[in-house]
Amino acid sequence: MATFPSIAPTYGAQKSSQPAVRKVQFGDGYSQRLTFGLNQNPKSWSLTWEVSEANADTIEDFLDARGGAESFDWIPPDTATSYKWICEQWTKTIPYLNRASITATFTQVFEP
C-alpha cells in the first residue's frame, strides 16, 4: 500500500461527512431513519497545497500513479491515525515562477 508523501496541505482544509441513512416516510407524516452499512460515515477532505514546483510534481506524480482507482494511506490534519483514501480528481495551477497550487479531494474508502 502506497503512502501519500509527507507534504502538509495549507491551512483551510475542509472535512465533510455524509452518513449513509435510509429514510422511510409513512402516510401519517411519521418518518423513520436508520444508518445503513458497516462503514456508514466516510469522510471527505478538500485540500490545497501551495508549494514549490518540485513538491507539486511529487504530489501530482503520486496521484497520477494511482489513477483515481488505487487507494493510498494518508493521515488527515485532525488526527494522528492513517486511513485509506482515493483521489479521483485534482487540479494544478502555476501562479508564479517555481510555485504551484494543487487542489484535490480525498475520499475515505474502507478496504483491508
N, CA, C and O atoms as a MOPAC input file, in Angstrom:
PM7 MOZYME 1SCF
protein

 N      0.84400 1    -1.17900 1     0.00000 1
 C      0.00000 1     0.00000 1     0.00000 1
 C      0.88400 1     1.23300 1     0.00000 1
 O      1.80400 1     1.34500 1     0.81000 1
 N      0.61200 1     2.13700 1    -0.88500 1
 C      1.38300 1     3.37200 1    -1.00400 1
 C      0.95500 1     4.36900 1     0.07000 1
 O     -0.20000 1     4.38800 1     0.49300 1
 N      1.88900 1     5.17800 1     0.49400 1
 C      1.61800 1     6.22500 1     1.48000 1
 C      1.82900 1     7.57400 1     0.82000 1
 O      2.82700 1     7.79200 1     0.13300 1
 N      0.88000 1     8.48300 1     1.03500 1
 C      0.96000 1     9.81800 1     0.45100 1
 C      2.21900 1    10.51600 1     0.95200 1
 O      2.58300 1    10.35400 1     2.11700 1
 N      2.89400 1    11.29200 1     0.09600 1
 C      4.11500 1    11.99200 1     0.52000 1
 C      3.87100 1    12.90200 1     1.72400 1
 O      2.76500 1    13.41300 1     1.89900 1
 N      4.87800 1    13.10200 1     2.54000 1
 C      4.75800 1    13.91500 1     3.76000 1
 C      4.82100 1    15.40100 1     3.44400 1
 O      5.70300 1    16.10900 1     3.93100 1
 N      3.90600 1    15.86100 1     2.64500 1
 C      3.80900 1    17.28000 1     2.31200 1
 C      2.46900 1    17.75700 1     2.85200 1
 O      1.41300 1    17.36100 1     2.35800 1
 N      2.52100 1    18.60600 1     3.86400 1
 C      1.29700 1    19.04300 1     4.54000 1
 C      0.50500 1    20.01800 1     3.66500 1
 O      1.08800 1    20.87900 1     3.00700 1
 N     -0.82200 1    19.88000 1     3.66000 1
 C     -1.64700 1    20.84800 1     2.93400 1
 C     -1.65100 1    22.19200 1     3.65800 1
 O     -1.32900 1    22.26200 1     4.84400 1
 N     -2.01400 1    23.24500 1     2.95200 1
 C     -2.10100 1    24.55900 1     3.57400 1
 C     -3.30700 1    24.59400 1     4.51100 1
 O     -4.21000 1    23.76200 1     4.42100 1
 N     -3.30000 1    25.57300 1     5.40700 1
 C     -4.42500 1    25.72400 1     6.32400 1
 C     -5.67900 1    26.07300 1     5.53500 1
 O     -5.61200 1    26.67000 1     4.46100 1
 N     -6.80900 1    25.69100 1     6.08500 1
 C     -8.07200 1    25.92000 1     5.40900 1
 C     -8.64300 1    24.64200 1     4.81900 1
 O     -9.63700 1    24.68200 1     4.09400 1
 N     -8.01100 1    23.49000 1     5.12600 1
 C     -8.53800 1    22.20900 1     4.64700 1
 C     -9.94500 1    22.02300 1     5.21400 1
 O    -10.23600 1    22.42900 1     6.33900 1
 N    -10.80200 1    21.40800 1     4.42100 1
 C    -12.19800 1    21.26600 1     4.81500 1
 C    -12.59400 1    19.79700 1     4.81300 1
 O    -12.41700 1    19.10000 1     3.81400 1
 N    -13.13600 1    19.32700 1     5.95000 1
 C    -13.59600 1    17.94900 1     6.07800 1
 C    -15.11400 1    17.93200 1     6.00400 1
 O    -15.78400 1    18.77100 1     6.60800 1
 N    -15.65300 1    16.97100 1     5.25900 1
 C    -17.10700 1    16.83800 1     5.19400 1
 C    -17.50100 1    15.38200 1     5.41400 1
 O    -16.72300 1    14.45900 1     5.17400 1
 N    -18.72800 1    15.21200 1     5.87600 1
 C    -19.28900 1    13.88900 1     6.14100 1
 C    -20.67000 1    13.81100 1     5.50800 1
 O    -21.39600 1    14.80300 1     5.43900 1
 N    -21.01800 1    12.62200 1     5.05200 1
 C    -22.35800 1    12.38400 1     4.54200 1
 C    -22.74200 1    10.95000 1     4.90600 1
 O    -22.56200 1    10.03000 1     4.10800 1
 N    -23.27800 1    10.76800 1     6.12400 1
 C    -23.62800 1     9.41900 1     6.56100 1
 C    -24.64900 1     8.76400 1     5.63500 1
 O    -25.52000 1     9.42400 1     5.06800 1
 N    -24.51300 1     7.44100 1     5.50000 1
 C    -25.46800 1     6.67300 1     4.70400 1
 C    -26.68800 1     6.40100 1     5.57800 1
 O    -26.62900 1     5.60800 1     6.51800 1
 N    -27.77800 1     7.06100 1     5.26000 1
 C    -29.00500 1     6.95900 1     6.04400 1
 C    -30.14700 1     6.57500 1     5.11500 1
 O    -30.29300 1     7.12900 1     4.02600 1
 N    -30.93400 1     5.63800 1     5.55200 1
 C    -32.14400 1     5.26100 1     4.82000 1
 C    -33.33800 1     5.83600 1     5.56100 1
 O    -33.40700 1     5.75400 1     6.78800 1
 N    -34.28000 1     6.41800 1     4.82900 1
 C    -35.43900 1     7.05600 1     5.43000 1
 C    -36.70500 1     6.47000 1     4.82600 1
 O    -36.81400 1     6.30200 1     3.61200 1
 N    -37.64200 1     6.16900 1     5.68400 1
 C    -38.95200 1     5.68300 1     5.25100 1
 C    -39.98400 1     6.71000 1     5.69500 1
 O    -40.05700 1     7.06000 1     6.87300 1
 N    -40.77200 1     7.18200 1     4.75600 1
 C    -41.81600 1     8.17100 1     5.05300 1
 C    -43.16700 1     7.45800 1     5.05400 1
 O    -43.54300 1     6.81900 1     4.07100 1
 N    -43.87700 1     7.57300 1     6.14900 1
 C    -45.19100 1     6.94100 1     6.26700 1
 C    -46.29000 1     7.95200 1     5.95400 1
 O    -46.05700 1     9.16000 1     5.99600 1
 N    -47.46700 1     7.46700 1     5.64600 1
 C    -48.57600 1     8.30100 1     5.20500 1
 C    -49.07800 1     9.28100 1     6.24700 1
 O    -49.64100 1    10.31600 1     5.88900 1
 N    -48.89200 1     8.98800 1     7.51600 1
 C    -49.40600 1     9.87400 1     8.55700 1
 C    -48.41900 1    10.98500 1     8.93300 1
 O    -48.62800 1    11.69500 1     9.91700 1
 N    -47.33600 1    11.13700 1     8.14300 1
 C    -46.35200 1    12.16900 1     8.40600 1
 C    -45.17300 1    11.68000 1     9.23800 1
 O    -44.16800 1    12.37800 1     9.37400 1
 N    -45.29700 1    10.49700 1     9.78400 1
 C    -44.21800 1     9.91300 1    10.58300 1
 C    -43.12900 1     9.40100 1     9.64800 1
 O    -43.42500 1     8.85900 1     8.58200 1
 N    -41.88200 1     9.56900 1    10.04200 1
 C    -40.78400 1     9.02400 1     9.25600 1
 C    -39.81100 1     8.31500 1    10.19500 1
 O    -39.71100 1     8.63100 1    11.38100 1
 N    -39.10600 1     7.35300 1     9.62700 1
 C    -38.11600 1     6.60800 1    10.39900 1
 C    -36.80400 1     6.60300 1     9.62400 1
 O    -36.79500 1     6.38500 1     8.41200 1
 N    -35.69700 1     6.84300 1    10.32200 1
 C    -34.38300 1     6.88700 1     9.71000 1
 C    -33.46200 1     5.90400 1    10.41100 1
 O    -33.56100 1     5.70900 1    11.62200 1
 N    -32.56600 1     5.28700 1     9.65400 1
 C    -31.55600 1     4.42000 1    10.23900 1
 C    -30.31600 1     4.43500 1     9.38600 1
 O    -30.37400 1     4.61200 1     8.16900 1
 N    -29.17700 1     4.24400 1    10.05400 1
 C    -27.91400 1     4.21100 1     9.32200 1
 C    -27.83400 1     2.90800 1     8.54100 1
 O    -28.41000 1     1.89400 1     8.93600 1
 N    -27.11200 1     2.95000 1     7.42900 1
 C    -27.06900 1     1.83000 1     6.50400 1
 C    -25.63000 1     1.42100 1     6.27000 1
 O    -24.81700 1     2.22700 1     5.81800 1
 N    -25.31000 1     0.16900 1     6.57500 1
 C    -23.97800 1    -0.35300 1     6.29100 1
 C    -23.05400 1    -0.33000 1     7.49400 1
 O    -23.34100 1     0.30300 1     8.51000 1
 N    -21.93900 1    -1.03500 1     7.35800 1
 C    -20.95700 1    -1.11000 1     8.44000 1
 C    -20.16300 1     0.18100 1     8.56000 1
 O    -20.01400 1     0.71800 1     9.65700 1
 N    -19.66200 1     0.67400 1     7.46100 1
 C    -18.87400 1     1.90400 1     7.43200 1
 C    -19.73600 1     2.99200 1     6.81000 1
 O    -19.54800 1     3.37700 1     5.65600 1
 N    -20.67100 1     3.47000 1     7.59300 1
 C    -21.72800 1     4.30700 1     7.04500 1
 C    -21.42600 1     5.79300 1     7.05400 1
 O    -22.27200 1     6.58800 1     6.64800 1
 N    -20.23100 1     6.19700 1     7.51100 1
 C    -19.95600 1     7.63000 1     7.56100 1
 C    -18.55100 1     7.95700 1     7.03900 1
 O    -17.69900 1     8.39300 1     7.81400 1
 N    -18.29400 1     7.75300 1     5.73500 1
 C    -16.97100 1     8.08000 1     5.20100 1
 C    -16.73900 1     9.58700 1     5.19200 1
 O    -17.66700 1    10.37900 1     5.02700 1
 N    -15.49900 1     9.95100 1     5.37200 1
 C    -15.11600 1    11.37000 1     5.37700 1
 C    -14.56400 1    11.76600 1     4.00600 1
 O    -14.11500 1    10.92700 1     3.22500 1
 N    -14.61400 1    13.04500 1     3.75000 1
 C    -14.06600 1    13.60000 1     2.52200 1
 C    -13.32100 1    14.87700 1     2.88900 1
 O    -13.82300 1    15.69600 1     3.65900 1
 N    -12.12200 1    15.04500 1     2.33700 1
 C    -11.30600 1    16.23200 1     2.61900 1
 C    -11.06500 1    17.01500 1     1.33800 1
 O    -10.63500 1    16.44900 1     0.33300 1
 N    -11.34000 1    18.31200 1     1.37000 1
 C    -10.98300 1    19.22600 1     0.29100 1
 C     -9.67800 1    19.89800 1     0.70800 1
 O     -9.63400 1    20.61800 1     1.70500 1
 N     -8.61300 1    19.65800 1    -0.06300 1
 C     -7.27100 1    20.06800 1     0.32700 1
 C     -6.63300 1    20.96100 1    -0.72600 1
 O     -6.94300 1    20.86900 1    -1.91400 1
 N     -5.74100 1    21.82100 1    -0.26700 1
 C     -4.95000 1    22.67100 1    -1.15500 1
 C     -3.51100 1    22.66000 1    -0.67100 1
 O     -3.24000 1    22.74500 1     0.52700 1
 N     -2.60300 1    22.55500 1    -1.61400 1
 C     -1.17000 1    22.66700 1    -1.32900 1
 C     -0.63500 1    23.85600 1    -2.10800 1
 O     -0.76900 1    23.90600 1    -3.33100 1
 N     -0.03200 1    24.81500 1    -1.41500 1
 C      0.67800 1    25.94200 1    -2.03300 1
 C      2.15100 1    25.64100 1    -1.82000 1
 O      2.69500 1    25.93000 1    -0.75400 1
 N      2.79800 1    25.06600 1    -2.81600 1
 C      4.14500 1    24.51500 1    -2.63600 1
 C      5.06100 1    24.88400 1    -3.80100 1
 O      4.65000 1    25.53100 1    -4.76400 1
 N      6.29600 1    24.45800 1    -3.68100 1
 C      7.25800 1    24.64500 1    -4.77600 1
 C      6.84700 1    23.74900 1    -5.94700 1
 O      6.08100 1    22.79800 1    -5.78700 1
 N      7.36300 1    24.07000 1    -7.09900 1
 C      7.06500 1    23.27600 1    -8.30300 1
 C      7.52400 1    21.82600 1    -8.12000 1
 O      6.85800 1    20.90200 1    -8.58700 1
 N      8.66100 1    21.62400 1    -7.44100 1
 C      9.17100 1    20.27000 1    -7.21800 1
 C      8.21800 1    19.46000 1    -6.32300 1
 O      7.93200 1    18.30100 1    -6.62300 1
 N      7.72700 1    20.05800 1    -5.23200 1
 C      6.77500 1    19.36000 1    -4.36300 1
 C      5.45000 1    19.11300 1    -5.06800 1
 O      4.81900 1    18.07600 1    -4.86300 1
 N      5.02600 1    20.06500 1    -5.89900 1
 C      3.79100 1    19.88600 1    -6.66000 1
 C      3.93500 1    18.71100 1    -7.62000 1
 O      3.00000 1    17.92800 1    -7.79000 1
 N      5.09700 1    18.58600 1    -8.24700 1
 C      5.34000 1    17.45000 1    -9.14300 1
 C      5.31400 1    16.13200 1    -8.37500 1
 O      4.81200 1    15.12900 1    -8.88200 1
 N      5.85100 1    16.12700 1    -7.15600 1
 C      5.82800 1    14.92300 1    -6.32300 1
 C      4.39200 1    14.50900 1    -6.01800 1
 O      4.04300 1    13.33400 1    -6.13700 1
 N      3.56600 1    15.46800 1    -5.62800 1
 C      2.15900 1    15.17600 1    -5.32400 1
 C      1.43400 1    14.70100 1    -6.57300 1
 O      0.72600 1    13.69400 1    -6.54600 1
 N      1.61200 1    15.42600 1    -7.66100 1
 C      0.91300 1    15.07000 1    -8.90100 1
 C      1.34900 1    13.70600 1    -9.43400 1
 O      0.51300 1    12.92900 1    -9.89500 1
 N      2.64300 1    13.40700 1    -9.37700 1
 C      3.12900 1    12.09400 1    -9.81900 1
 C      2.52800 1    10.97200 1    -8.96900 1
 O      2.16500 1     9.91600 1    -9.48900 1
 N      2.42700 1    11.20900 1    -7.65800 1
 C      1.84100 1    10.21700 1    -6.76600 1
 C      0.38000 1     9.95900 1    -7.14200 1
 O     -0.04000 1     8.80700 1    -7.25100 1
 N     -0.39200 1    11.03100 1    -7.34100 1
 C     -1.81200 1    10.88100 1    -7.68700 1
 C     -1.97800 1    10.27400 1    -9.08100 1
 O     -2.86000 1     9.44000 1    -9.28700 1
 N     -1.14900 1    10.67800 1   -10.03200 1
 C     -1.19900 1    10.10900 1   -11.38400 1
 C     -0.95200 1     8.60000 1   -11.36300 1
 O     -1.59700 1     7.84800 1   -12.09400 1
 N     -0.02000 1     8.16800 1   -10.52700 1
 C      0.33200 1     6.74600 1   -10.46700 1
 C     -0.84200 1     5.89400 1    -9.96700 1
 O     -0.93000 1     4.71100 1   -10.29800 1
 N     -1.73400 1     6.48200 1    -9.18100 1
 C     -2.88900 1     5.74500 1    -8.67700 1
 C     -4.10600 1     5.87800 1    -9.58300 1
 O     -5.02600 1     5.06600 1    -9.49200 1
 N     -4.13200 1     6.85200 1   -10.42800 1
 C     -5.17000 1     6.99800 1   -11.44100 1
 C     -6.58700 1     7.11600 1   -10.91800 1
 O     -7.53400 1     6.82800 1   -11.65100 1
 N     -6.76100 1     7.53100 1    -9.67100 1
 C     -8.10100 1     7.69400 1    -9.12300 1
 C     -8.76700 1     6.40000 1    -8.71100 1
 O     -9.89800 1     6.42900 1    -8.22600 1
 N     -8.10100 1     5.25200 1    -8.88600 1
 C     -8.70800 1     3.96600 1    -8.57900 1
 C     -8.02000 1     3.24200 1    -7.42700 1
 O     -8.67300 1     2.53800 1    -6.65700 1
 N     -6.70800 1     3.41300 1    -7.30500 1
 C     -5.96100 1     2.70100 1    -6.27300 1
 C     -5.92600 1     3.53900 1    -4.99300 1
 O     -5.63900 1     4.73500 1    -5.02700 1
 N     -6.22000 1     2.89800 1    -3.88100 1
 C     -6.22900 1     3.62200 1    -2.60800 1
 C     -4.80800 1     3.80700 1    -2.08100 1
 O     -3.87200 1     3.13000 1    -2.50700 1
 N     -4.67600 1     4.74200 1    -1.14500 1
 C     -3.38900 1     5.02700 1    -0.52200 1
 C     -3.62800 1     5.42000 1     0.92900 1
 O     -4.74200 1     5.77400 1     1.31500 1
 N     -2.56600 1     5.35200 1     1.72600 1
 C     -2.63700 1     5.75400 1     3.12800 1
 C     -2.32200 1     7.23000 1     3.24600 1
 O     -1.43700 1     7.74700 1     2.56500 1
 N     -3.06700 1     7.91200 1     4.13200 1
 C     -2.84500 1     9.33300 1     4.38000 1
 C     -3.32100 1     9.65700 1     5.78800 1
 O     -4.31100 1     9.09300 1     6.25400 1
 N     -2.62800 1    10.55500 1     6.46200 1
 C     -3.00100 1    10.97800 1     7.81600 1
 C     -3.64500 1    12.35600 1     7.73300 1
 O     -2.97200 1    13.32900 1     7.39500 1
 N     -4.94400 1    12.45600 1     8.03700 1
 C     -5.62300 1    13.75700 1     7.98000 1
 C     -5.06100 1    14.74100 1     9.01000 1
 O     -4.46300 1    14.32300 1    10.00200 1
 N     -5.25000 1    16.04900 1     8.78100 1
 C     -4.70400 1    17.05900 1     9.69400 1
 C     -5.25500 1    16.98800 1    11.11300 1
 O     -4.58300 1    17.43300 1    12.04400 1
 N     -6.45400 1    16.44300 1    11.31100 1
 C     -7.06600 1    16.45500 1    12.63700 1
 C     -6.83700 1    15.17800 1    13.43900 1
 O     -7.47400 1    14.98600 1    14.47500 1
 N     -5.94500 1    14.30400 1    12.98600 1
 C     -5.69900 1    13.04800 1    13.68000 1
 C     -4.25900 1    12.59400 1    13.46500 1
 O     -3.54200 1    13.14700 1    12.63100 1
 N     -3.84900 1    11.59200 1    14.21900 1
 C     -2.50700 1    11.02400 1    14.05100 1
 C     -2.59100 1     9.62400 1    13.46500 1
 O     -1.57900 1     8.92900 1    13.36800 1
 N     -3.78700 1     9.20500 1    13.07300 1
 C     -4.01800 1     7.86200 1    12.55100 1
 C     -4.13500 1     7.89300 1    11.03300 1
 O     -4.76100 1     8.78700 1    10.46400 1
 N     -3.53000 1     6.91500 1    10.39100 1
 C     -3.58600 1     6.79400 1     8.94100 1
 C     -4.84400 1     6.03800 1     8.52000 1
 O     -5.21600 1     5.04200 1     9.13900 1
 N     -5.49300 1     6.52300 1     7.46000 1
 C     -6.66500 1     5.86800 1     6.88700 1
 C     -6.42600 1     5.66400 1     5.39700 1
 O     -5.44000 1     6.15400 1     4.84700 1
 N     -7.33100 1     4.94100 1     4.74800 1
 C     -7.22800 1     4.68900 1     3.31100 1
 C     -8.11000 1     5.68900 1     2.55900 1
 O     -9.22800 1     5.99500 1     2.97300 1
 N     -7.56800 1     6.19000 1     1.43400 1
 C     -8.23200 1     7.24000 1     0.66900 1
 C     -8.07100 1     6.98500 1    -0.81900 1
 O     -7.18500 1     6.24300 1    -1.24300 1
 N     -8.93700 1     7.60600 1    -1.60400 1
 C     -8.75800 1     7.69800 1    -3.04500 1
 C     -8.89600 1     9.17100 1    -3.43300 1
 O     -9.53400 1     9.95700 1    -2.73200 1
 N     -8.29100 1     9.52100 1    -4.55000 1
 C     -8.41000 1    10.87500 1    -5.08700 1
 C     -8.76200 1    10.72500 1    -6.55500 1
 O     -7.93100 1    10.31600 1    -7.36600 1
 N     -9.98900 1    11.05600 1    -6.88700 1
 C    -10.48100 1    10.87600 1    -8.25600 1
 C    -10.27500 1    12.10400 1    -9.13200 1
 O    -10.35200 1    12.01700 1   -10.35700 1
 N    -10.01100 1    13.25700 1    -8.50100 1
 C     -9.82700 1    14.47400 1    -9.29900 1
 C     -8.95200 1    15.46800 1    -8.54400 1
 O     -9.09100 1    15.63800 1    -7.33300 1
 N     -8.05300 1    16.11900 1    -9.26800 1
 C     -7.20400 1    17.15300 1    -8.69600 1
 C     -6.88800 1    18.16300 1    -9.77300 1
 O     -7.01300 1    17.87800 1   -10.96500 1
 N     -6.47400 1    19.35500 1    -9.34500 1
 C     -6.15500 1    20.44300 1   -10.25800 1
 C     -4.83000 1    21.06200 1    -9.84400 1
 O     -4.56900 1    21.26800 1    -8.65900 1
 N     -3.99800 1    21.35400 1   -10.83600 1
 C     -2.72100 1    22.01900 1   -10.57100 1
 C     -2.70900 1    23.34000 1   -11.31700 1
 O     -3.01700 1    23.40100 1   -12.50700 1
 N     -2.34800 1    24.39900 1   -10.60300 1
 C     -2.16800 1    25.71200 1   -11.22600 1
 C     -0.77200 1    26.21300 1   -10.88300 1
 O     -0.21300 1    25.86300 1    -9.84400 1
 N     -0.21900 1    27.02900 1   -11.76200 1
 C      1.11600 1    27.59400 1   -11.55000 1
 C      0.96900 1    29.11600 1   -11.55400 1
 O      1.03800 1    29.74200 1   -12.61200 1
 N      0.76500 1    29.71900 1   -10.36400 1
 C      0.53000 1    31.16800 1   -10.30900 1
 C      1.78900 1    32.00500 1   -10.44700 1
 O      1.72700 1    33.14000 1   -10.92100 1
 N      2.94100 1    31.46000 1   -10.03600 1
 C      4.20800 1    32.19500 1   -10.07100 1
 C      5.31600 1    31.25700 1   -10.52600 1
 O      5.14200 1    30.03900 1   -10.55900 1
 N      6.44900 1    31.83400 1   -10.87200 1
 C      7.61700 1    31.05800 1   -11.24900 1
 C      8.06100 1    30.18600 1   -10.06800 1
 O      8.23700 1    30.68300 1    -8.95600 1
 N      8.23800 1    28.89700 1   -10.31300 1
 C      8.68700 1    27.91800 1    -9.32300 1
 C      7.72000 1    27.71900 1    -8.15300 1
 O      8.11700 1    27.18800 1    -7.11700 1
 N      6.47200 1    28.13100 1    -8.29900 1
 C      5.43800 1    27.89700 1    -7.27900 1
 C      4.25300 1    27.24500 1    -7.96300 1
 O      3.98100 1    27.49700 1    -9.13700 1
 N      3.54600 1    26.40100 1    -7.21300 1
 C      2.36600 1    25.73700 1    -7.77600 1
 C      1.33200 1    25.54100 1    -6.68300 1
 O      1.64500 1    25.51600 1    -5.49300 1
 N      0.11000 1    25.40500 1    -7.11800 1
 C     -1.00900 1    25.15400 1    -6.22700 1
 C     -1.73500 1    23.90900 1    -6.71900 1
 O     -2.07600 1    23.80900 1    -7.89700 1
 N     -1.96700 1    22.97300 1    -5.82900 1
 C     -2.73100 1    21.76500 1    -6.15900 1
 C     -3.94500 1    21.70500 1    -5.24700 1
 O     -3.82300 1    21.83700 1    -4.02900 1
 N     -5.11000 1    21.50700 1    -5.83600 1
 C     -6.32700 1    21.27700 1    -5.05900 1
 C     -6.80800 1    19.86600 1    -5.37300 1
 O     -6.77200 1    19.42100 1    -6.52000 1
 N     -7.25400 1    19.18000 1    -4.34000 1
 C     -7.68700 1    17.79400 1    -4.50900 1
 C     -8.73800 1    17.46700 1    -3.46400 1
 O     -8.83000 1    18.12300 1    -2.42600 1
 N     -9.52300 1    16.44900 1    -3.74900 1
 C    -10.48800 1    15.93500 1    -2.78800 1
 C    -10.14700 1    14.48300 1    -2.50900 1
 O    -10.11600 1    13.65600 1    -3.42000 1
 N     -9.89000 1    14.17700 1    -1.23300 1
 C     -9.60500 1    12.81900 1    -0.79700 1
 C    -10.88500 1    12.25000 1    -0.19600 1
 O    -11.50100 1    12.87400 1     0.66800 1
 N    -11.28300 1    11.07300 1    -0.65000 1
 C    -12.46700 1    10.39500 1    -0.14800 1
 C    -12.05800 1     9.12200 1     0.54700 1
 O    -11.31000 1     8.31600 1    -0.00600 1
 N    -12.54700 1     8.93800 1     1.76100 1
 C    -12.19600 1     7.76500 1     2.56000 1
 C    -12.82800 1     6.51500 1     1.96500 1
 O    -13.99400 1     6.51800 1     1.57000 1
 N    -12.03300 1     5.43800 1     1.90900 1
 C    -12.53300 1     4.14200 1     1.47200 1
 C    -12.24000 1     3.11600 1     2.57200 1
 O    -11.33300 1     3.30000 1     3.38400 1
 N    -13.00700 1     2.05800 1     2.58200 1
 C    -12.86600 1     1.03600 1     3.61100 1
 C    -12.45500 1    -0.25600 1     2.93700 1
 O    -13.27500 1    -0.97500 1     2.36600 1
 N    -11.15600 1    -0.53500 1     3.01900 1
 C    -10.58200 1    -1.71900 1     2.39600 1
 C     -9.64300 1    -2.38500 1     3.39400 1
 O     -9.17000 1    -1.73800 1     4.32800 1
 N     -9.37300 1    -3.67100 1     3.20200 1
 C     -8.42800 1    -4.33600 1     4.10700 1
 C     -7.00400 1    -3.83300 1     3.90300 1
 O     -6.08500 1    -4.28800 1     4.58300 1

